[in-house]
Amino acid sequence: MKLSQVGELPLLEQIRKNFTSKSPDILVSIGDDAAVLKQANQNLLVTTDMMVEGVHFDLHFMTPYQLGFKLVSVNVSDIYAMGGKPHYLLLNIAANRNTPLKFIDIFFDGLKDALNFYNTILIGGDISSTKEGMSVSATLIGYARKYIQRSGAREGDKLYVTGSLGDSACGLELLKRIKRPVPFMKTSNSSQQRATGKGSSLHALNLKTLKGLPWNIIEPLIKRHLMPEARDPKNYVKAATSMIDISDGLQIDLFRLCTESRLGARIYEKSIPVSSELKKAASYLNMSPMKLALSGGEDYELLFTAPAVKKVKAIYIGDVIKSGNIIVDDAGNERIFKPEGYQHFGMKR
């Protein structure tokens, strides 16, 4: 069955039935012209992110479940980067009228699993038809007692990241060679699981195009790209002076943080965390693991600054300086880094 055979109203009713989570702070939810929320005694955070087919995702190697999950994750990452907690989500979908209804069902499975994972509630949105491709977007509302901006860094602060970098970009390169979806899921209770009979253990997947590269190397990298998990900032908010999520690449996002803070940075290649899986896969692909880590993007780790006197359980990569953007290589040589990474209307991923 296709969307054109169902129509908008039944689809809206399906959404209303499937997403029934309640909260005492929600006075009016799905069904009216707008949701009504009680104003909490905190700072209100609002973010939005769009994913366009052919730009942000490719359904040749991404399942609708993964699309739903990732849409939530990328928005949650922005709320986390401000030191907040996500609470309410508005969903917008533009799809072709010939889109199979099963596709939408599986997309909702991924969306629902992500909402549960981040303890967030769907409260409304909009649906439209489109002649070409698919677009999905979400607007996420969160709260923070202490919000953190990109502009708060101070000279002498240390720079930290919350995990390894470059895995997602390497995973994308592997997916381009696999050339088909790999059905990872967060839970086994989904339409995709029921439809395919497949779970997240895919060691039997036939990967002739990646002969010689073990599955235990491939799996975490492509999973990092297909289903990223945003990093909760709760262990860092008290110490952090500025923060940004690494969505477009370390170099460009660090450049943004420095620009907003009107300062510079010196980072050390030997301190930038690179996973063992990335090193092995990058060697197989004849790519530089450091280049992937510096400019790959879509890792959704947090990059933040904190005073040097603070003890922080994160990975130190460098220091905030008065001016300049410098990378120091393993031999101690310095070079200026540019804002390399993903940019709309610029370089392509």
C-alpha positions in Angstrom: 0.0 0.0 0.0 1.2 3.5 -0.9 0.8 6.9 0.8 -1.6 8.0 -2.0 -3.9 5.1 -1.1 -4.0 6.1 2.6 -4.2 9.9 2.5 -3.1 12.5 5.0 -5.8 12.2 7.7 -5.5 8.5 8.3 -1.7 8.9 8.4 -2.0 11.7 11.0 -4.3 9.5 13.0 -1.8 6.7 12.9 0.9 9.1 14.2 -1.5 10.2 17.0 -2.1 6.6 18.0 1.5 5.5 17.8 3.0 8.3 19.7 0.9 8.5 22.9 3.6 9.4 25.5 2.3 11.8 28.1 3.8 14.5 30.4 2.3 16.8 33.0 4.0 19.7 31.2 2.0 19.0 28.0 -1.4 20.7 28.1 -2.3 20.2 24.4 -0.5 17.7 22.1 -1.0 16.2 18.6 -4.4 17.1 17.1 -4.7 20.9 17.5 -3.1 23.7 15.5 -0.3 24.0 18.0 1.0 22.2 21.1 0.6 23.9 24.5 3.4 23.5 27.0 3.8 24.7 30.6 6.7 27.1 31.0 9.3 25.4 33.1 11.4 27.3 35.5 14.5 26.9 33.3 16.0 28.2 30.1 14.1 27.1 27.0 16.3 25.7 24.2 14.9 25.3 20.6 16.8 23.8 17.6 15.8 22.4 14.2 17.6 20.2 11.7 16.6 19.0 8.2 17.7 15.9 6.3 17.3 15.9 2.6 17.5 12.8 0.4 20.6 13.0 -1.8 22.3 15.6 0.5 22.1 14.2 4.0 21.1 10.6 3.4 21.1 8.0 0.6 18.4 5.3 0.8 20.6 3.0 -1.3 22.5 2.2 1.9 20.3 3.6 4.7 17.1 2.0 6.0 14.0 4.1 6.9 14.5 2.9 10.5 18.0 4.4 10.6 16.7 7.6 9.0 14.1 8.0 11.8 16.7 7.3 14.5 19.3 9.6 13.1 16.9 12.5 12.6 16.3 12.5 16.3 19.9 12.0 17.3 21.2 15.0 15.2 18.7 17.3 16.8 19.4 16.0 20.4 23.1 16.6 19.8 22.4 20.3 19.3 20.4 20.5 22.6 23.2 18.6 24.4 25.8 20.9 22.9 24.0 23.8 24.7 24.2 21.8 28.0 20.5 21.0 27.9 18.1 18.1 28.0 15.7 17.3 25.2 12.0 17.1 26.0 9.6 17.7 23.0 9.9 17.1 19.3 8.0 18.4 16.2 8.3 16.2 13.1 8.0 17.4 9.5 7.8 14.9 6.6 7.7 15.6 2.8 7.4 12.3 0.8 6.4 11.2 -2.6 2.8 10.0 -2.9 4.1 6.6 -4.2 6.1 6.0 -1.0 5.2 2.5 0.4 3.3 2.7 3.7 5.7 0.1 5.1 8.5 2.5 4.6 6.8 5.1 6.8 6.0 2.4 9.4 9.6 1.4 9.7 10.7 5.1 9.7 8.3 5.6 12.7 9.9 2.6 14.4 13.3 4.3 14.3 11.9 7.6 15.4 10.1 6.0 18.3 13.1 4.0 19.5 15.2 7.2 19.4 12.6 9.2 21.3 12.5 6.5 24.0 16.3 6.4 24.1 16.5 10.1 24.7 13.4 10.3 26.8 11.7 12.7 24.4 8.1 13.1 23.3 6.6 13.8 19.9 4.0 16.6 20.2 3.2 17.5 16.6 4.5 18.5 13.2 3.4 18.6 9.5 3.2 16.3 6.5 3.5 17.3 2.8 3.9 15.6 -0.5 6.8 16.1 -2.8 7.5 15.2 -6.4 11.2 14.3 -6.0 13.1 12.8 -3.1 12.2 12.8 0.5 12.9 15.4 3.2 12.4 15.1 7.0 13.1 17.7 9.6 12.6 18.0 13.4 12.3 20.9 15.7 13.4 19.9 19.2 12.6 21.8 22.5 14.7 21.3 25.5 15.6 23.0 28.8 18.8 23.9 30.6 19.4 25.5 34.0 22.9 26.5 32.8 23.2 26.9 29.0 26.6 26.8 27.3 27.4 28.8 24.2 30.2 28.6 21.6 31.4 32.1 22.7 32.4 31.4 26.3 36.0 30.1 25.8 38.8 31.9 27.5 42.5 32.1 26.8 44.3 29.4 28.7 41.3 27.0 28.7 41.9 23.4 27.7 40.2 21.8 24.7 38.4 18.5 25.1 36.4 16.0 23.0 34.2 13.2 24.3 35.2 10.4 22.1 37.0 9.1 19.0 36.7 11.0 15.7 36.5 10.0 12.1 34.6 6.8 12.6 31.4 8.1 10.9 33.2 9.4 7.8 35.0 6.1 7.5 31.8 4.2 7.9 30.3 6.3 5.0 33.2 5.3 2.8 32.6 1.7 3.6 28.9 2.0 2.9 29.7 3.4 -0.5 31.5 0.2 -1.3 28.9 -2.1 0.2 26.2 -0.3 -1.9 23.2 -1.6 0.1 21.5 -1.1 3.4 22.8 -2.8 6.5 19.8 -3.2 8.8 21.1 -2.1 12.2 18.4 -1.3 14.8 18.3 -0.1 18.4 15.8 -2.7 19.5 14.5 -5.9 17.9 10.8 -4.8 18.3 10.3 -3.1 15.0 8.6 -3.4 11.7 12.0 -3.7 10.0 12.8 -6.7 12.3 9.4 -8.3 11.6 9.7 -7.6 7.8 13.2 -8.9 7.3 13.7 -11.3 10.1 17.2 -9.8 10.6 18.7 -8.3 13.8 21.8 -6.3 14.5 24.1 -9.3 14.3 25.1 -9.2 10.6 28.3 -11.3 10.6 26.8 -13.4 7.8 26.4 -10.5 5.5 28.1 -11.2 2.2 30.7 -8.4 1.8 32.6 -9.4 -1.4 33.5 -5.7 -2.0 35.4 -5.6 1.3 37.1 -8.9 1.2 39.9 -9.1 3.7 38.4 -6.5 6.1 36.9 -8.3 9.2 33.3 -7.6 10.1 34.3 -6.6 13.7 36.2 -3.7 12.1 33.4 -2.7 9.7 30.5 -2.9 12.1 31.2 -0.1 14.6 32.2 2.3 11.8 29.1 1.9 9.6 26.9 1.8 12.7 28.5 5.1 13.8 27.4 6.7 10.6 23.9 5.1 10.3 22.8 5.4 13.9 24.9 8.0 15.8 24.2 8.5 19.5 24.4 12.0 20.8 26.7 12.5 23.8 25.0 13.6 27.0 26.9 16.6 28.5 25.8 16.0 32.1 29.4 15.2 33.2 30.9 18.3 31.6 28.4 21.2 32.0 29.7 22.4 35.4 33.2 22.8 34.1 32.6 23.8 30.4 33.1 27.4 29.4 32.0 26.8 25.7 30.8 23.8 23.7 29.8 22.7 20.2 28.9 19.3 18.8 31.1 17.9 16.1 28.7 17.5 13.2 30.7 18.8 10.2 34.3 17.9 11.3 36.7 18.8 14.1 38.5 21.5 12.1 35.5 23.5 11.0 33.6 23.1 14.2 36.6 24.2 16.3 37.0 27.1 13.9 33.4 28.1 14.6 33.9 27.9 18.4 37.1 30.0 18.2 35.4 32.5 15.9 32.5 33.0 18.3 34.9 33.2 21.3 37.2 35.6 19.3 40.2 33.4 20.2 42.5 30.8 18.7 43.4 27.2 19.3 46.4 24.9 19.3 45.7 21.2 19.0 48.0 18.2 18.9 47.6 15.4 16.4 49.0 12.8 18.9 46.1 13.7 21.3 43.2 13.4 18.8 41.4 10.2 19.6 41.3 7.7 16.6 39.8 4.2 17.1 41.7 1.1 16.2 38.9 0.2 13.8 39.3 3.4 12.0 43.1 2.9 11.7 42.6 -0.6 10.2 39.8 0.4 7.9 41.5 3.6 6.7 44.6 1.6 5.8 42.4 -0.9 3.9 40.8 2.1 2.0 44.2 3.8 1.5 42.9 6.9 3.3 44.5 9.0 6.1 42.9 8.3 9.5 44.0 11.7 10.7 42.3 13.5 7.8 39.1 11.6 8.5 39.3 12.5 12.2 40.0 16.2 11.4 37.5 16.9 8.7 35.2 13.8 8.3 32.2 15.0 10.3 29.0 13.4 11.7 30.6 11.9 14.8 28.4 14.0 17.1 30.9 14.0 19.8 31.1 17.1 22.0 34.0 19.6 21.7 34.3 21.9 24.7 36.6 24.1 26.7 37.2 24.2 30.4 39.6 26.0 32.8 43.0 24.3 33.1 42.5 23.9 36.8 39.4 21.8 36.4 39.6 18.0 36.4 37.6 16.8 33.4 36.9 13.2 32.4 37.2 13.8 28.7 40.0 13.7 26.1 42.4 16.6 26.1 43.4 17.7 22.5 44.8 21.2 22.9 44.6 24.7 24.3 42.8 27.9 23.7 45.2 30.6 22.7 45.0 34.4 22.0 44.9 34.0 18.2 45.6 31.6 15.3 44.5 28.1 14.5 47.4 25.7 14.8 47.9 21.9 14.5 51.0 20.4 15.9 52.0 17.1 14.3 53.8 14.2 15.9 57.2 15.6 15.1 56.4 18.9 16.8 55.9 20.8 13.5 53.2 23.5 13.5 50.8 24.3 10.6 47.7 26.5 10.4 44.5 24.7 10.0 41.6 25.9 7.9 37.8 25.3 8.5 37.8 22.1 6.5 34.7 19.9 6.8 31.2 19.7 5.4 29.6 23.0 4.3 26.3 23.4 2.5 26.7 24.9 -1.0 30.4 24.2 -0.7 32.4 20.9 -0.6 30.5 17.6 -0.7 30.8 14.7 1.7 
